[in-house]
Amino acid sequence: MANDINVNENGRQYTANEIQVLTGLEPVRKRPGMYIGSTGPKGLHHLVYEVVDNSIDEALAGICDTIDVTIMEDNSVMVVDNGSGIPVETHPQTGKSTVETVLTILHAGGKFNNSAYKVSGGLHGVGVSVVNALSEWLIARVKRDGKEYEQTFQRGEPDGDIRCIGDANSTGTLIHFMPDDQIFETIEVVFDTLEHRFREMAFLNKGIKISLEDKRSGAKKEFHYTGGIKSFVEYINKNKTAIHKQVIYFESEKDFTTVELAVQYTDTYSENVFTFANNIGTAEGGTHLSGLRTALTRCVNDYARRYNFLKDKDDNLSGEDIREGMTAILSVKLPEPQFEGQTKGKLGNSETRGIVESLTYDFLNDYLEENPKTSKVILDKAISSKRAREAARKARDLTRKRSIFDNTTLPGKLADCQSSDVNETELYIVEGDSAGGSAKQGRDKKFQAILPLRGKIMNVEKARLDKILGYNEIKSMITAFGAGIGEDFDIKKLRYGKIIIMTDADVDGAHIATLLLTFFYRYLRGLIDNGNIYIAQPPLYKVSKARKEYYCYTEKELAAILEEIGRTNYNIQRYKGLGEMNAEQLYDTTMDPDTRILIKVNVDDAVAADEIFTTLMGDKVEPRREFIEENAKYVKNLDI
């Protein structure tokens, strides 16, 4: 007969007493990453988004139209809205005020009751209670039913009961919180990060006004767009050249799901489609994006056949052809969204695909018929893309026959590594032969490969794939990576887990790094999304004193070292090029996994990333001049 007592590997009995039960908000403080993703800057800003999301939910319900966000001098954040105010009466299930219930109990809130909010976003319903749990203190004030109420909390625990503090002639909610420095790596909220997010929220909810003020710096911004996502597309395309003036737009509803789409084509060669579900950015797409793409491809091909843009013998236009140069915002709002993953990166509702597809097809079919001039411009661009794609395929087929894209014939200047385990292999893309020589000599041959580049690669911002494949340095990189490009891209074939950009710490090095990042972002975005791209950080200075050497990567580190060693009898060398270091120094400072500094390239804000690459690498000079003027104050170590 089996007994009910388990024994663990140390011989101890494993009983009910061993089970730790966390109540209330304890699980949030114990494992904050499970609720907000991280305790770094991203998680910190998520606290602000959670509070604002609650106000946005009221805006979606037609109750709130103004949200004011203030970063205070002490890094606390205050969010005020003019919604209906959180109910203050005793909650029937908890016996506590509804304010306290919402702020102290996970999964408590109006969004779990469809009669309260037909549509809502938020972080899987954990919302403001998580903010309370991860704050040193939080103050909640509610204006409702002619009165103003207040309740305060310390690290998620109420200081006392809710109390009436006076009369009120309006309604709304104020949440003022201080992020807990026992939880977060930093509690300094970044104004620019919130600015990008709130601009996006204002675009997605036309008519709502969101103000952002930073008491630390005096910076202020207000976001209010009556054009909604039409204005969003115009904002994204402001530094590009549109090939038709009016933004194509529709809003329609089916089966309680609202679909909003705004589209405009530019003379660029990349596709920029940004999707949202209940105001949540779905960077990984999902069923709504699939529905859009299917409808767009079918509708444009049907039109092209109907009006002889395509002959009977011609192949259909591919989805990529039709989406070349397209900027689009797709926003769906539905009662019960199903998101895949903790970060809500992908919409999973199967019925949404059919709804988006049918509504989009019907609208576009009518639009193309009624706007023949715009239709011709779009079709001409798509057919031009089709010809370029076919030329690129022929180029790839030809080079494949010559073994240029064959992994068995790697670039001659590539110094490959011995390992083929992608979990440990690294490829350094190095500027110039001199630095390439030092890197080849100093590397760990087991897992580190070196690919020197000669000069600057082409600016791919205004180039199609067929032109890019004619550039030798780019072909060398594609071949070395092994994952292909365009239609042939397959992340499973990638030969190196880390692809590391290593350039000189000067203006030319920064330009080369920007050109490479543009190439990766526009044509090998999968490598960024998969977390394969890094930037090496070589030291800026070497300080020598009494036969000892110190490497400094920032001005702050230099000042600290000089303070430590005393400010006499020392020598400072400013590194401007990797070639100034011998092989051993280069490895010790920039390539040794135990001591090096690598910056991982990721895209937290795709709209902002697109804007930066368009501004820096696009044709228009004026936006680039404005960018330089606005950011000149941040430049350090400028070579003149």
Buried (B, 14 or more C-beta within 10 A) or exposed (E): EEEEEEEEEEEEEEEEEEEEEEEBBEBBBEEBEEBBBEBEBBBBBBBBBBBBBBBBBBBBBEBBBBBBBBBBEEBBBBBBBBBBBBBBEBBEEBEBBBBBBBBBBBEBBBBEEEEBBBBBBBBEEBBBBBBBBBBBBBBBBBBBEEBBBBBBBEBBEBEEEBEEEEEBEEBBBBBBBBBBEEBBEEBEBBBEBBBBBBBBBBBBBBEBBBBBBBBBEEEEBEBBBEBBBBBBBBBBBEBBEBBBEEBBBBBBEEEEBBBBBBBBBBEBBBBBBBBBBBBBBBBBBBBBBBBBBBBBBBBBBBBBBEBEBBEEEEEBBBBBBBBBBBBBBBBBBBBEBBBEEEBBBBBBBEEBBBBBBBBBBBBBBEBBEEBEEBBBBBBEBBBBBBEBBEBBBEBBEEBEEEEBBEEEEBBEBBBBBEBEEBEBBBBBBBBBBBBBBBBBBBBBEEBBBBBBBEEBBBBBBBBBBBBBBBBEBBBBBBBBBBBBBBEBBEBEEBBBBBBBBBBBBBBBBBBBBBBBBBBBBBBBBBBBBEEBBBBBBBBBBBBBBEEEEBBBBBEEBBEEBBEEBEEEEBEBBBBBBBBBBEBEBBBBBBBEEEEBEBEEBEBBBBBBBBBBBBBBBBBEEEBBEEBEEEEEEEEEEEEE
